[in-house]
């Protein structure tokens, strides 16, 4: 299982999102931007560590600070198999992304209306049958794409 803080900008809520330093700059955060950048650097170092409850709790602390500055984000947990919780934290289902090595999403930035009609409100598949419907509509190249189950991690 992998975990990350990701921005909420559009209806796509899969793994293809990344929190960037530029996401931290808002009207409300402008005066504390340097402090937020230091926290962002620490966040990037946490991502290099193996996933654990301690890493998740540090990410949750950072997410709370970001929300104070009205930076829209969420913590997600994702895996190629179903999960019930993330290190003791409850999760809520977002959908199934189609991924390569759990790092590249086929569904990110989809504009084809035929594809969008199949996806749920989070821009993800509702079930694995949707993947079979989508793959013929998408340019998959020679890459082996797999389902990845995506969840939002909830606070205790």
Order of alpha helices (4+ residues) and beta strands (2+ residues): beta-alpha-alpha-beta-beta-beta-beta-alpha-alpha-beta
